[in-house]
C-alpha cells in the first residue's frame, strides 16, 4: 500500500539537504548513493515503500537518458504520495536540484584545479585511490536493488543472471547492451 504523506516545508528542506549531501558523496555517479537513498526514503522517513523505490529506479533506467533520472522519479513519487501533481512536481524539483547543484559546482571547480595540477603525485594518487571506492559503492547499489526483488532461493534465475552478467562484464569486452538485451528477452519469456 502506498503511503499517504503530509509533508510540510521542513520536510521538503530535509529532503533537499539530504540529496545535497548525497550529491557530494556520489563518487562514481548518483547511482552509487542508492543504498543511502533507500535507507532514508523507505526505512527512515517511510515516504516510499520498497516496491515504489525499486520501480522508480527500474522505470528511470529503462527510459532513454541519463542515469540521474531515477532521482526525479523518486521525487515525483514522494510528491504523489504527498498530494498530487503539484507536489509531485515539487518533489521532482527538490530531489533533482539537491542531487545536481552541489556536485556539479564542486566538480566544475575541482576539475579545473585538477587539470592545472594533473602532474602532481597527489592528484594521480587520488584518482587511482578512488577506483576501489566507486566499485564498492556500485556493488552495494546492486545488492540493495537485487535484495528488494526477492529471495535468492525462489528467484534464483534472476540472481544467476546477475552473477553471470557481472562476470561477463568484468572479464570480457562484450558490450553491455547485448547483456541488457538478453535480460530483456529472458524477462519477456518469464524466466527472470
C-alpha positions, 0 to 999 in steps of 0.5 A: 500500500502506498503511503499517504504523506503530509509533508510540510516545508521542513520536510521538503528542506530535509529532503533537499539537504539530504540529496545535497549531501548525497550529491557530494558523496556520489563518487562514481555517479548518483547511482552509487548513493542508492543504498543511502537513498533507500535507507532514508526514503523507505526505512527512515522517513517511510515516504516510499515503500520498497516496491515504489523505490525499486520501480522508480529506479527500474522505470528511470533506467529503462527510459532513454537518458541519463542515469540521474533520472531515477532521482526525479522519479523518486521525487515525483513519487514522494510528491504523489504520495504527498498530494498530487501533481503539484507536489509531485512536481515539487518533489521532482524539483527538490530531489533533482536540484539537491542531487545536481547543484552541489556536485556539479559546482564542486566538480566544475571547480575541482576539475579545473584545479585538477587539470592545472595540477594533473602532474602532481603525485597527489592528484594521480594518487587520488584518482587511482585511490578512488577506483576501489571506492566507486566499485564498492559503492556500485556493488552495494547499489546492486545488492540493495536493488537485487535484495528488494526483488526477492529471495535468492532461493525462489528467484534464483534465475534472476540472481544467476543472471546477475552473477553471470552478467557481472562476470561477463562484464568484468572479464570480457569486452562484450558490450553491455547492451547485448547483456541488457538485451538478453535480460530483456528477452529472458524477462519477456519469456518469464524466466527472470 
